[in-house]
Amino acid sequence: AGSGGSGNRDSRVTPDGVDAKTMLFQELTTQLLAGLSLLPDKPEETPDSTLRALWHAAAGAPLSVQKAGNLPLPALDASGLDHLQVLIGQRIAGIPLAHLTGRQHFMGLELLAGKEALIPRRETELLGRGALDILQVLAAERDEVTVVDVCTGSGNLALALAFHVPQARVFGADLSGEAVALAQRNARHLGIQERVEFREGDLLAPFDEPAFHGCVSLLVCNPPYISSKKVDTMPGEIIGHEPRLAFDGGPLGIRIVERLMREAPRFLRQGGFLAFEVGLGQGSALSKRLAGNKNYAGQRSLNDENGDIRVLVAGI
């Protein structure tokens, strides 16, 4: 939209212009409805909620789609309306909403989001909440609990666990230095940078030292688990804007998971747990592999709302 068209609406979008604002909102929602390609892995991003998030971003107060949905729409001047139309155009063109707002919600936390790492998905909260349940029990039983999150990405899992269980010593690592930098910014953004340490390196290599051998109470991971061939067929909104490193799990999609299951026992203490996310259809086969590893004393799975195994938990 040109600046002239936006300027004509300036007087309509004011704190007391509720009816005019509602009318404009409906017009722009219709525009998004016609142009958006909605993805199943982001069910919270409807045309209505997307517009609310973009509206707040255009007003200079960026919020995640979840948080924006609970607040009234701010007033926009002509410049703000122009910015909103630009953001709508970018969203319809396939730029992820979290990249336009710079925010993503995860387990009650408002996180910074960017192209440096995977955008946290709501489905990963199944792993996060399962891990949190375990960690709360461990923290009640022990004076000190050490948590390690590998393939940390934006740091969402590590930060959520540290935030909800303040006494835990939490570490995260990622192969990507850019992802580690984003995770560190998120720690500062949440004000818990003193409680979480992020390292750069390949899977558990950053922790290959005596201080971690047999000392980790909880090891969590949301690994890349898409097969290499399938990565190439993913929607452009995903593979065109989020790092391939965060998705590509090798020829069968389980290369990283297999390494994790093999290497984790060296780091876990007696009574410790490994918890990790798996791709659709991978749960049964990976559960059998866990059962065949004599280092693990037992395991259980967490299923999503469709009954599919999405998280495996194993004890030492």
Secondary structure by P-SEA (a helix, b strand, c coil): ccaaaaaaacccccccaaaaaaaaaaaaaaaaaaccccccccccccaaaaaaaaaaaaacccccaaaaaacccccccaaaaaaaaaaaaaaaacccccccccbbbccccccccccccccccccaaaaaaaaaaaaaaaaacccbbbbbbcccccaaaaaaaaaaccccbbbbbbccaaaaaaaaaaaaaacccccbbbbbcccccccccccccccccbbbbbcccccaaaaaaccaaaaaccccccccccccccaaaaaaaacccccccccccccccccccaaaaaaaaaaaccccccbbbbbcccccccbbbbcc
